Amino acid sequence: MRKFILLLIVAIVFFSCGNSTQKSNSQSDNDAPTTTTFYLVRHAEKDLTVKNDPVLTPQGEERAKKLATYFKNIDAVYSTPYIRTQETAKPTALANNLDIQTYQPNKLFNKALLKKHKGQQVLIVGHSNTIPQLVNKIMGDKTLEDIPDEVYNRIYKVEFVDGKATSKMTILD
């Protein structure tokens, strides 16, 4: 009888250790680095004949459609309240079944936004001066200058992996 009880105790301890190991492995899977990605773009080409709140030109409308193709798996879309930025963001929002969230550039990026979109991909549409400022704010430096007036093809990608940010710029023609 003693041998049976001893064998039973050894078996219980053995199987308990196996379950602990499984839990540890699944916990480490959950501890994998989380990547949060922000894509920042300037609005597409605008009608220069309109002074206040211009619409996009036909070329700008084409660029907005091209952005929608590029951003197939976006989780959130942000745009300033102006027509040109809203029109640039709209095809991407529609393609991803999302509403456009309106923002004020000086109030957009903070820790709450990063937490809200943890593990997601977010598109932010802004202006020649606000997009570089946002990238600089996110990165904690002042390396980017305003985008030249005639340039509409830059995509700034800022990735956070476990709280550390990296950035790069891509040209989309």
PyMOL commands that set and color helices and strands:
alter all, ss='L'
color gray80, all
select helices_A, chain A and resi 2-30+58-70+83-95+105-107+111-116+130-139
alter helices_A, ss='H'
color red, helices_A
select strands_A, chain A and resi 35-42+76-79+100-102+121-126+154-161+164-171
alter strands_A, ss='S'
color yellow, strands_A
deselect
rebuild
show_as cartoon
